[in-house]
Every structure is written in C-alpha cells, then in structure tokens.
Amino acid sequence: MPAKRVRAVGHPSRGVLRYEDSLSREAQDSKDAVLLGQHLTLARDGALPVRMIVALSSDLKRGTSRGYHVRPDLIGQVVKFDGNHFMIDFTRAEKAGRAADSNGRR
C-alpha cells in the first residue's frame, strides 16, 4: 500500500515557500476537493497566480476551523498538479516602491 501524502510546507530555494498536498486526503466525494482540483487545473493551465489562504483552527485534533486569513503579500504559482498531488510555490509580491527604487527612479 502506498504511503499517504500529507500536507507539507518547505523552502526549496531562497525566498520560496512551497506548499505541497494531495486531494486524496479528503473524502472521495468531497465537494471541496473537486472544486480545489478544478481551480488548480485552471491555475496550472493558465499560469494564473494563486493567493495563500490560511485556515485558522481552534481545535487541531478535530480540525474545526474558526476562520480564514488571506496573505496578500504572497503570490503563488502551481508548479505541479497531476490530478491529486500538487505543489504551489509562493514568493513575496513586489511592492511598487521597491521596483521603483531598484530602477533608481521614484
């Protein structure tokens, strides 16, 4: 029996935060997993940016969520999605001021 993949966060290179997970962690008939799979496919095929959404949990053992937090400072790109296993690499969004400073203009 193959090992079940679990969600993981890592740093494959400087400035990159990688989120890795599998849709199969959810029940096979899960509407959330189906919808996430559709969105991952659209993002991968269209090279669309992905926002990081962090679920805030009040009870880790029961997995109950008390809300969500959007990380506007992190922009992701789907680097792998095979219909089940996926990886998304997040990097910090460039601020307009930083880009102007690096060009020597204000």
C-alpha positions as CSV (number, residue, x, y, z in Angstrom):
1,M,0.0,0.0,0.0
2,P,1.5,3.4,-1.0
3,A,2.2,5.9,1.7
4,K,-0.5,8.6,2.1
5,R,0.9,12.0,1.3
6,V,0.3,14.7,3.9
7,R,0.5,18.4,3.6
8,A,3.9,20.0,4.0
9,V,5.5,23.4,3.8
10,G,9.1,23.7,2.8
11,H,11.7,26.1,1.4
12,P,13.1,24.7,-1.9
13,S,15.1,27.8,-2.5
14,R,15.8,31.2,-1.0
15,G,12.6,33.4,-0.9
16,V,10.3,30.5,-1.9
17,L,7.7,28.9,0.3
18,R,6.4,25.6,-1.1
19,Y,3.0,24.2,-0.1
20,E,2.5,20.5,-1.0
21,D,-0.6,18.4,-0.5
22,S,-2.8,15.8,-2.1
23,L,-6.5,16.0,-2.9
24,S,-6.9,12.3,-1.8
25,R,-6.6,13.4,1.9
26,E,-10.2,14.5,1.6
27,A,-13.1,12.1,1.2
28,Q,-13.6,10.9,-2.4
29,D,-17.0,12.6,-2.7
30,S,-15.8,15.9,-1.1
31,K,-17.1,18.9,-3.0
32,D,-14.2,20.9,-1.6
33,A,-11.7,18.6,-3.1
34,V,-13.5,18.6,-6.5
35,L,-13.6,22.4,-6.6
36,L,-10.0,22.7,-5.5
37,G,-8.9,20.3,-8.2
38,Q,-10.8,22.4,-10.8
39,H,-9.2,25.6,-9.6
40,L,-5.7,24.0,-9.5
41,T,-6.2,22.8,-13.1
42,L,-7.2,26.3,-14.2
43,A,-4.3,27.9,-12.4
44,R,-1.8,25.4,-13.8
45,D,-3.0,25.5,-17.4
46,G,-3.4,29.3,-17.5
47,A,-0.3,30.1,-15.5
48,L,-2.5,32.1,-13.1
49,P,-1.4,33.5,-9.8
50,V,-2.6,31.8,-6.6
51,R,-3.3,33.5,-3.3
52,M,-2.3,31.9,0.0
53,I,-5.4,31.4,2.3
54,V,-4.6,30.2,5.8
55,A,-7.3,28.4,7.7
56,L,-7.3,29.3,11.4
57,S,-8.1,26.3,13.5
58,S,-9.5,26.4,17.0
59,D,-9.1,22.6,17.6
60,L,-6.3,20.9,15.7
61,K,-7.4,17.4,16.8
62,R,-10.9,17.8,15.5
63,G,-9.9,20.0,12.6
64,T,-12.6,22.6,13.2
65,S,-11.9,25.9,11.6
66,R,-12.7,29.3,13.1
67,G,-11.9,31.4,10.1
68,Y,-9.5,32.2,7.3
69,H,-6.7,34.7,6.6
70,V,-5.6,35.9,3.2
71,R,-1.9,36.5,2.7
72,P,-1.8,39.4,0.1
73,D,2.0,39.6,0.4
74,L,2.5,36.0,-1.0
75,I,1.8,35.1,-4.6
76,G,1.9,31.5,-5.7
77,Q,2.3,29.5,-8.9
78,V,1.2,25.9,-9.4
79,V,4.4,24.1,-10.2
80,K,2.9,20.6,-10.2
81,F,-0.6,19.1,-10.3
82,D,-1.2,15.6,-11.5
83,G,-4.9,15.5,-10.6
84,N,-4.1,14.5,-7.0
85,H,-0.7,15.6,-5.8
86,F,0.1,19.3,-6.1
87,M,2.8,21.8,-5.2
88,I,2.5,25.6,-5.1
89,D,5.5,27.9,-4.8
90,F,4.8,31.2,-3.1
91,T,7.1,34.3,-3.3
92,R,6.6,37.8,-1.8
93,A,4.7,40.2,-4.0
94,E,6.9,43.0,-5.3
95,K,5.8,46.4,-4.0
96,A,5.6,49.3,-6.4
97,G,8.0,51.3,-4.2
98,R,10.7,48.6,-4.2
99,A,10.5,48.2,-8.0
100,A,11.0,52.0,-8.5
101,D,13.9,52.0,-6.0
102,S,15.7,49.2,-7.8
103,N,15.5,51.1,-11.1
104,G,16.9,54.3,-9.5
105,R,13.7,56.1,-10.1
106,R,11.0,57.3,-7.7
